[in-house]
Amino acid sequence: MKKILITGGAGFIGSHVVRLFVTKYPNLQVVNLDKLTYAGNLMNLIDIENRENYRFVKGDIVDASFINELFEIEQFDAVIHLAAESHVDRSIENPLDFVMTNIIGTVNLLNAAKKIWSPSLGKEIAGKRFYHVSTDEVYGSLGETGMFTEETKYDPHSPYSASKAGSDHFVRAYGDTYGLPVVISNCSNNYGPFHFPEKLIPLCINNIKNSKPLPIYGKGENVRDWLFVEDHARAIDVIFHTAKNGTTYNIGGHNEWKNIDVIRLLCTIMDRKLNKATGTSEKLITFVKDRAGHDLRYAIDSTKLQNELGWKPSLQFEEGLEKTVDWYLANEEWLERVTSGAYQDYYNKQYTQ
């Protein structure tokens, strides 16, 4: 039985990846490493927490001694690295937190993997894999036309995107310098179930339910490509198992929307689901001062991934957003416990590093 480490597996995207790998590959031992910060939530994985091929470990990737010891004990065959600080507003307030987790934490994982896989130590490196999951924000901002490809020059505009760009560079450097078997993917904006409600879509779903303002930066003209999180998990699965070492793939949903249009569509769906008159929720839209360094437009060209590995998104945005709203309305207890932080004390008492 091979053993894989998934970092950040209690987070939004990570929990979907953990669930997919645990259920799809019963002969694969999945170890979920998460620090359980505000955005890491083991409630996301209740349905698989007792599976024989799954185990959770609480720990911080910034702690190099802990990471080295974990790798020595577990002898992982592969890593899917998703653990990251990811909220742009928080990066503007506390950029050093993002440097520590996203850069130092990534380098700690690379060093630990290199130590146990290095051919110079007589270890067998064939069949090993270090998969780093990144973001399209490393590419900067687009004009009204064009799309990000795997050859697009890096041009990060926020502390968050700069920290992710730095981690990408370190992963490639370890592949080139030490022969570490690495792959990287850069994805567009994810949405779907289990998303922590500080991000645009779950925040607005929660605020509409509670008749609170819907804060929109600037005039809402910023454009994003939206990717349903389960489609992202499927893409990670395909890349992990079939990509060549040293390759990079962009993952996008081919769903470009202005932020204001996303919220208007969400308001229409919520009004219908909550039996409100059409237009009721749109009255909650409130335009606020734009964020510093706010990129105008992102758009992912995932042609390489589709042509070489056969992946493509399964949902258009309207259908995916409807499914997302249905999930949040059916899981009010999850939303309440997450927003209140009530689950954190419960799980932190059960797990120690």
Secondary structure in CASP SS format (residue, H / E / C, confidence):
PFRMAT SS
TARGET T0000
AUTHOR 0000-0000-0000
METHOD secondary structure of the structure
MODEL  1
M C 1.00
K E 1.00
K E 1.00
I E 1.00
L E 1.00
I E 1.00
T E 1.00
G C 1.00
G C 1.00
A C 1.00
G C 1.00
F H 1.00
I H 1.00
G H 1.00
S H 1.00
H H 1.00
V H 1.00
V H 1.00
R H 1.00
L H 1.00
F H 1.00
V H 1.00
T H 1.00
K H 1.00
Y C 1.00
P C 1.00
N C 1.00
L E 1.00
Q E 1.00
V E 1.00
V E 1.00
N E 1.00
L E 1.00
D E 1.00
K C 1.00
L C 1.00
T C 1.00
Y C 1.00
A C 1.00
G C 1.00
N C 1.00
L H 1.00
M H 1.00
N H 1.00
L H 1.00
I C 1.00
D C 1.00
I C 1.00
E C 1.00
N C 1.00
R C 1.00
E C 1.00
N C 1.00
Y E 1.00
R E 1.00
F E 1.00
V E 1.00
K E 1.00
G C 1.00
D C 1.00
I C 1.00
V C 1.00
D C 1.00
A H 1.00
S H 1.00
F H 1.00
I H 1.00
N H 1.00
E H 1.00
L H 1.00
F H 1.00
E H 1.00
I H 1.00
E H 1.00
Q C 1.00
F C 1.00
D C 1.00
A E 1.00
V E 1.00
I E 1.00
H E 1.00
L C 1.00
A C 1.00
A C 1.00
E C 1.00
S C 1.00
H C 1.00
V H 1.00
D H 1.00
R H 1.00
S H 1.00
I H 1.00
E H 1.00
N C 1.00
P H 1.00
L H 1.00
D H 1.00
F H 1.00
V H 1.00
M H 1.00
T H 1.00
N H 1.00
I H 1.00
I H 1.00
G H 1.00
T H 1.00
V H 1.00
N H 1.00
L H 1.00
L H 1.00
N H 1.00
A H 1.00
A H 1.00
K H 1.00
K H 1.00
I H 1.00
W H 1.00
S C 1.00
P H 1.00
S H 1.00
L H 1.00
G C 1.00
K C 1.00
E C 1.00
I C 1.00
A C 1.00
G C 1.00
K C 1.00
R E 1.00
F E 1.00
Y E 1.00
H E 1.00
V E 1.00
S E 1.00
T E 1.00
D H 1.00
E H 1.00
V H 1.00
Y H 1.00
G C 1.00
S C 1.00
L C 1.00
G C 1.00
E C 1.00
T C 1.00
G C 1.00
M C 1.00
F E 1.00
T C 1.00
E C 1.00
E C 1.00
T C 1.00
K C 1.00
Y C 1.00
D C 1.00
P C 1.00
H C 1.00
S C 1.00
P H 1.00
Y H 1.00
S H 1.00
A H 1.00
S H 1.00
K H 1.00
A H 1.00
G H 1.00
S H 1.00
D H 1.00
H H 1.00
F H 1.00
V H 1.00
R H 1.00
A H 1.00
Y H 1.00
G H 1.00
D H 1.00
T H 1.00
Y H 1.00
G C 1.00
L C 1.00
P C 1.00
V E 1.00
V E 1.00
I E 1.00
S E 1.00
N E 1.00
C E 1.00
S C 1.00
N E 1.00
N E 1.00
Y E 1.00
G C 1.00
P C 1.00
F C 1.00
H C 1.00
F C 1.00
P C 1.00
E C 1.00
K C 1.00
L H 1.00
I H 1.00
P H 1.00
L H 1.00
C H 1.00
I H 1.00
N H 1.00
N H 1.00
I H 1.00
K H 1.00
N C 1.00
S C 1.00
K C 1.00
P C 1.00
L E 1.00
P E 1.00
I E 1.00
Y E 1.00
G C 1.00
K C 1.00
G C 1.00
E C 1.00
N C 1.00
V E 1.00
R E 1.00
D E 1.00
W E 1.00
L E 1.00
F E 1.00
V H 1.00
E H 1.00
D H 1.00
H H 1.00
A H 1.00
R H 1.00
A H 1.00
I H 1.00
D H 1.00
V H 1.00
I H 1.00
F H 1.00
H H 1.00
T H 1.00
A C 1.00
K C 1.00
N C 1.00
G C 1.00
T C 1.00
T E 1.00
Y E 1.00
N E 1.00
I E 1.00
G C 1.00
G C 1.00
H C 1.00
N C 1.00
E E 1.00
W E 1.00
K E 1.00
N H 1.00
I H 1.00
D H 1.00
V H 1.00
I H 1.00
R H 1.00
L H 1.00
L H 1.00
C H 1.00
T H 1.00
I H 1.00
M H 1.00
D H 1.00
R H 1.00
K H 1.00
L C 1.00
N C 1.00
K C 1.00
A C 1.00
T C 1.00
G C 1.00
T C 1.00
S H 1.00
E H 1.00
K H 1.00
L H 1.00
I E 1.00
T E 1.00
F E 1.00
V E 1.00
K C 1.00
D C 1.00
R C 1.00
A C 1.00
G C 1.00
H C 1.00
D C 1.00
L C 1.00
R E 1.00
Y C 1.00
A C 1.00
I E 1.00
D C 1.00
S C 1.00
T H 1.00
K H 1.00
L H 1.00
Q H 1.00
N H 1.00
E H 1.00
L H 1.00
G C 1.00
W C 1.00
K C 1.00
P C 1.00
S C 1.00
L C 1.00
Q C 1.00
F H 1.00
E H 1.00
E H 1.00
G H 1.00
L H 1.00
E H 1.00
K H 1.00
T H 1.00
V H 1.00
D H 1.00
W H 1.00
Y H 1.00
L H 1.00
A H 1.00
N C 1.00
E H 1.00
E H 1.00
W H 1.00
L H 1.00
E H 1.00
R H 1.00
V H 1.00
T H 1.00
S H 1.00
G C 1.00
A H 1.00
Y H 1.00
Q H 1.00
D H 1.00
Y H 1.00
Y H 1.00
N H 1.00
K H 1.00
Q H 1.00
Y C 1.00
T C 1.00
Q C 1.00
END
